[in-house]
Amino acid sequence: MTLYGFGNVSQEIKTPAITLEDIGGASGAPLRVVGNEILSGILSGIIRHTLRSGIQQWIENNTSMPESVKDLINKGLGSIR
């Protein structure tokens, strides 16, 4: 997937598989509701992955950060689902 930010700068990112289940529920739902659920699920997955990746990269590049702080941040990242 390629993300475009401000200007003509783009960044290629790899995202894990995004799984959506029970779209529309057992009795179904109108297309606009299902579309919103799908789009919301995809965007949420991309945001979570991007957030985790960006913070992990920042931690790796920050050589002056104490290991105990890195461990604490990584523990917090593990709670992002």
VEXZA-783966 format. One record per residue (C-alpha): chain; residue in one letter; x, y, z. Coordinates in nm, 3 decimals. Layout:
% VEXZA-783966
+-------+------+---------+---------+---------+
: kette : rest :      c1 :      c2 :      c3 :
+-------+------+---------+---------+---------+
:     A :    A :       X :       Y :       Z :
...
+-------+------+---------+---------+---------+
% end
This chain:
% VEXZA-783966
+-------+------+---------+---------+---------+
: kette : rest :      c1 :      c2 :      c3 :
+-------+------+---------+---------+---------+
:     A :    M :   0.000 :   0.000 :   0.000 :
:     A :    T :   0.127 :   0.348 :  -0.079 :
:     A :    L :   0.035 :   0.639 :   0.146 :
:     A :    Y :   0.058 :   0.996 :   0.024 :
:     A :    G :   0.111 :   1.281 :   0.266 :
:     A :    F :   0.165 :   1.647 :   0.206 :
:     A :    G :   0.300 :   1.738 :  -0.134 :
:     A :    N :   0.424 :   1.467 :  -0.365 :
:     A :    V :   0.591 :   1.258 :  -0.095 :
:     A :    S :   0.475 :   0.900 :  -0.070 :
:     A :    Q :   0.570 :   0.611 :   0.154 :
:     A :    E :   0.526 :   0.242 :   0.087 :
:     A :    I :   0.404 :   0.050 :   0.391 :
:     A :    K :   0.327 :  -0.314 :   0.451 :
:     A :    T :   0.021 :  -0.379 :   0.660 :
:     A :    P :  -0.081 :  -0.706 :   0.819 :
:     A :    A :  -0.397 :  -0.877 :   0.703 :
:     A :    I :  -0.706 :  -0.694 :   0.821 :
:     A :    T :  -0.989 :  -0.929 :   0.911 :
:     A :    L :  -1.348 :  -0.810 :   0.944 :
:     A :    E :  -1.613 :  -1.044 :   1.078 :
:     A :    D :  -1.990 :  -1.044 :   1.103 :
:     A :    I :  -2.036 :  -0.740 :   0.880 :
:     A :    G :  -2.400 :  -0.639 :   0.898 :
:     A :    G :  -2.485 :  -0.888 :   1.172 :
:     A :    A :  -2.694 :  -1.204 :   1.144 :
:     A :    S :  -2.993 :  -1.030 :   0.986 :
:     A :    G :  -2.792 :  -0.827 :   0.735 :
:     A :    A :  -2.768 :  -0.451 :   0.696 :
:     A :    P :  -2.811 :  -0.184 :   0.430 :
:     A :    L :  -2.518 :  -0.138 :   0.192 :
:     A :    R :  -2.430 :   0.206 :   0.336 :
:     A :    V :  -2.397 :   0.056 :   0.686 :
:     A :    V :  -2.186 :  -0.234 :   0.560 :
:     A :    G :  -1.971 :   0.007 :   0.357 :
:     A :    N :  -1.912 :   0.221 :   0.663 :
:     A :    E :  -1.817 :  -0.084 :   0.872 :
:     A :    I :  -1.571 :  -0.204 :   0.608 :
:     A :    L :  -1.411 :   0.135 :   0.556 :
:     A :    S :  -1.392 :   0.199 :   0.930 :
:     A :    G :  -1.233 :  -0.141 :   0.991 :
:     A :    I :  -0.973 :  -0.094 :   0.718 :
:     A :    L :  -0.881 :   0.258 :   0.827 :
:     A :    S :  -0.861 :   0.156 :   1.193 :
:     A :    G :  -0.628 :  -0.130 :   1.102 :
:     A :    I :  -0.403 :   0.097 :   0.897 :
:     A :    I :  -0.391 :   0.362 :   1.171 :
:     A :    R :  -0.303 :   0.104 :   1.440 :
:     A :    H :  -0.030 :  -0.051 :   1.224 :
:     A :    T :   0.114 :   0.287 :   1.126 :
:     A :    L :   0.113 :   0.407 :   1.487 :
:     A :    R :   0.290 :   0.094 :   1.610 :
:     A :    S :   0.546 :   0.101 :   1.327 :
:     A :    G :   0.623 :   0.470 :   1.371 :
:     A :    I :   0.673 :   0.442 :   1.745 :
:     A :    Q :   0.886 :   0.128 :   1.711 :
:     A :    Q :   1.105 :   0.302 :   1.455 :
:     A :    W :   1.136 :   0.606 :   1.682 :
:     A :    I :   1.241 :   0.382 :   1.972 :
:     A :    E :   1.502 :   0.206 :   1.758 :
:     A :    N :   1.648 :   0.537 :   1.639 :
:     A :    N :   1.656 :   0.692 :   1.987 :
:     A :    T :   1.983 :   0.553 :   2.121 :
:     A :    S :   1.986 :   0.774 :   2.431 :
:     A :    M :   1.656 :   0.641 :   2.565 :
:     A :    P :   1.698 :   0.413 :   2.869 :
:     A :    E :   1.608 :   0.048 :   2.807 :
:     A :    S :   1.354 :   0.059 :   3.090 :
:     A :    V :   1.163 :   0.335 :   2.908 :
:     A :    K :   1.182 :   0.145 :   2.577 :
:     A :    D :   1.046 :  -0.165 :   2.751 :
:     A :    L :   0.760 :   0.035 :   2.902 :
:     A :    I :   0.667 :   0.188 :   2.565 :
:     A :    N :   0.685 :  -0.152 :   2.393 :
:     A :    K :   0.458 :  -0.297 :   2.660 :
:     A :    G :   0.207 :  -0.021 :   2.586 :
:     A :    L :   0.234 :  -0.090 :   2.212 :
:     A :    G :   0.144 :  -0.450 :   2.280 :
:     A :    S :  -0.194 :  -0.338 :   2.411 :
:     A :    I :  -0.285 :  -0.169 :   2.082 :
:     A :    R :  -0.507 :  -0.415 :   1.900 :
+-------+------+---------+---------+---------+
% end
